[in-house]
């Protein structure tokens, strides 16, 4: 609930996932509701913008299907007046909060996952490069299984960066870990070379159920964020099914 021009306005949402999410909100049903009085054109523009930084920035297993929907419905019952620039920013921030919270819930609800990792790529030459680098790392089976094992394996990360479409210069790459949302980084790689940080210290940074991975390409000013999950034995068990029991076989 936020205050819009002196009127309380509510935004609520519900989402269904998970698995087969990437790259464009696949296998996802999201319904967001607000009682704000707001015209359809502006709501659509707001939702499209927020979608690009939330539901289109998550991955569970790197796979996708054909079914995806994100709807924002407004009934106008709040009776707020015309929204000024400041009101618009307030509403947009609230919508962003709801979208990102739901998006991360979908990742947390991933099939068999044990960890949620926010991959933060900075220093890229372009957003396309930053996004490609983040997705290569976040969807790498080798990286995801190392996360599952609590292994801060920078070798697999820089390998994924290398085969991504992004421009990468190995001698410039920094890789670090931090607690979720923290600015205190523990570096495993600096300028393409391993740091002297103790292995045990690095392991502790990737032990929690949620943490951030920071990758600085040191080539530009573009950045991207991807909310990803690890890959566990439970994921394989869940998805392999049993041919003697067709009810266990998925799409």
Rosetta blueprint (number, residue, H / E / L):
1 X L
2 X E
3 X E
4 X E
5 X L
6 X L
7 X E
8 X E
9 X E
10 X L
11 X E
12 X E
13 X E
14 X E
15 X E
16 X E
17 X L
18 X L
19 X L
20 X L
21 X E
22 X L
23 X L
24 X L
25 X L
26 X L
27 X L
28 X E
29 X E
30 X E
31 X E
32 X E
33 X E
34 X E
35 X L
36 X L
37 X L
38 X L
39 X L
40 X H
41 X H
42 X H
43 X H
44 X H
45 X H
46 X H
47 X H
48 X H
49 X H
50 X H
51 X H
52 X H
53 X L
54 X L
55 X H
56 X H
57 X H
58 X E
59 X L
60 X L
61 X L
62 X L
63 X L
64 X E
65 X L
66 X L
67 X L
68 X E
69 X E
70 X E
71 X E
72 X E
73 X E
74 X E
75 X L
76 X L
77 X L
78 X L
79 X L
80 X L
81 X L
82 X L
83 X L
84 X L
85 X H
86 X H
87 X H
88 X H
89 X H
90 X H
91 X H
92 X H
93 X H
94 X H
95 X H
96 X H
97 X H
98 X H
99 X H
100 X H
101 X H
102 X H
103 X H
104 X H
105 X H
106 X H
107 X H
108 X H
109 X L
110 X L
111 X L
112 X L
113 X L
114 X L
115 X L
116 X E
117 X E
118 X E
119 X E
120 X E
121 X E
122 X E
123 X E
124 X E
125 X L
126 X L
127 X H
128 X H
129 X H
130 X H
131 X H
132 X H
133 X H
134 X H
135 X H
136 X H
137 X H
138 X H
139 X L
140 X L
141 X H
142 X H
143 X H
144 X H
145 X H
146 X H
147 X H
148 X H
149 X L
150 X L
151 X L
152 X L
153 X L
154 X H
155 X H
156 X H
157 X H
158 X H
159 X H
160 X H
161 X H
162 X H
163 X H
164 X L
165 X L
166 X L
167 X L
168 X L
169 X L
170 X H
171 X H
172 X H
173 X L
174 X E
175 X E
176 X E
177 X E
178 X E
179 X E
180 X L
181 X L
182 X L
183 X L
184 X L
185 X L
186 X E
187 X E
188 X E
189 X E
190 X E
191 X L
192 X L
193 X E
194 X E
195 X L
196 X L
197 X L
198 X L
199 X H
200 X H
201 X H
202 X H
203 X H
204 X H
205 X H
206 X L
207 X L
208 X L
209 X L
210 X E
211 X E
212 X E
213 X E
214 X E
215 X E
216 X E
217 X L
218 X L
219 X L
220 X L
221 X L
222 X E
223 X E
224 X E
225 X E
226 X E
227 X E
228 X E
229 X E
230 X L
231 X L
232 X L
233 X H
234 X H
235 X H
236 X H
237 X H
238 X H
239 X H
240 X H
241 X L
242 X E
243 X L
244 X L
245 X E
246 X H
247 X H
248 X H
249 X L
250 X L
251 X L
